[in-house]
Amino acid sequence: MYRNEAEVGRAISDSRVPREQIFITTKLPPHHAGRERDTILASLRALGTDYVDLWLIHWPPHGASPRTWREFIAVRNAGLARSIGVSNYTLSQLDELQDATGETPAVNQIRWSPSLYDPLVLAGHRERGVVLEGYSPFKNTDLADPRLGKIAAQHRVSPAQVVVRWHVQHGIVVIPKSARPERLSANIDVYGFSLSHQVIADIDALARP
Ligand SMILES: NC(=O)c1ccc[n+]([C@@H]2O[C@H](COP(=O)([O-])OP(=O)(O)OC[C@H]3O[C@@H](n4cnc5c(N)ncnc54)[C@H](OP(=O)(O)O)[C@@H]3O)[C@@H](O)[C@H]2O)c1
């Protein structure tokens, strides 16, 4: 759906970084349900690789769709994807896939940010052994919030870095997007400081009005 696989493939090739040092995720658009194998083969061709690291169902196609999930398992077993997961699934939809196939998705990519923090949803993923991958961490955050600004100033970092670090300390995979090289560098530069339990709890509390 993002229509960027060929560009990503070209960038990987131009970078000369060895394939095994790059983690590539791509997704099955929900309207491609029923054409799973053709879709992954087309993605691999465009990306110029013979496997992806993670393949996700972008959105529940028609409900949880155990039929699509069975095809995902077959693609993973054929070595075309090292791991498989879903996106925008509820906990009960994850259970539906597990009940129907005996396999739980490795990852569920869902909207996540301090303002959306829900400890029950996080615990539900952990109990099921599903990695919560949070998307749109900044779009759902007011980076000008003075409470975030104060925490950022105390740690001599930016509010965006506080938000990324908060995800990391919660054990959530976070995928901030930026088109600016300087922000790409800053957003990943979050391993030189840490947030105390109290500060994490204060950020959790931003979700409560
Ligand atoms: N599974 C799904 O259904 C789904 C849906 C939506 C998104 N996603 C994924 O989630 C990832 C991120 O999503 P997103 O673009 O929606 O949200 P995002 O990463 O929360 O926000 C991106 C916006 O934040 C700005 N930004 C980046 N770094 C910043 C910084 N340090 N300070 C201030 N602003 C900053 C970017 O502007 P600049 O580019 O100008 O820096 C851009 O406008 C993407 O990989 C996307 O594919 C998944």
The ligand as an ORCA input file, in Angstrom:
! r2SCAN-3c Opt
* xyz 0 1
  N      -0.102     -0.443     10.518
  C      -0.737      0.652     10.168
  O      -1.932      0.636      9.879
  C       0.029      1.955     10.152
  C      -0.684      3.169     10.022
  C       0.045      4.378     10.038
  C       1.436      4.354     10.134
  N       2.076      3.141     10.231
  C       3.565      3.096     10.296
  O       4.059      3.787     11.423
  C       5.289      4.435     11.136
  C       5.252      5.877     11.594
  O       4.060      6.400     11.292
  P       3.547      7.867     11.056
  O       4.227      8.573      9.973
  O       2.076      7.661     10.963
  O       3.782      8.600     12.462
  P       4.931      9.235     13.315
  O       6.233      8.553     13.129
  O       4.333      9.312     14.668
  O       4.965     10.742     12.791
  C       5.644     11.157     11.694
  C       5.626     12.686     11.754
  O       6.455     13.109     12.844
  C       7.423     14.029     12.355
  N       8.659     13.810     13.128
  C       9.544     12.794     13.015
  N      10.558     12.938     13.903
  C      10.318     14.090     14.589
  C      11.004     14.769     15.617
  N      12.155     14.301     16.115
  N      10.476     15.917     16.095
  C       9.307     16.389     15.589
  N       8.595     15.792     14.612
  C       9.093     14.641     14.106
  C       7.593     13.689     10.893
  O       7.962     14.810     10.139
  P       9.271     14.790      9.176
  O       9.116     13.610      8.252
  O       9.206     16.108      8.497
  O      10.441     14.650     10.085
  C       6.161     13.289     10.500
  O       5.375     14.426     10.246
  C       5.500      4.294      9.641
  O       6.489      3.294      9.471
  C       4.177      3.793      9.115
  O       4.362      2.857      8.090
  C       1.401      1.968     10.255
*
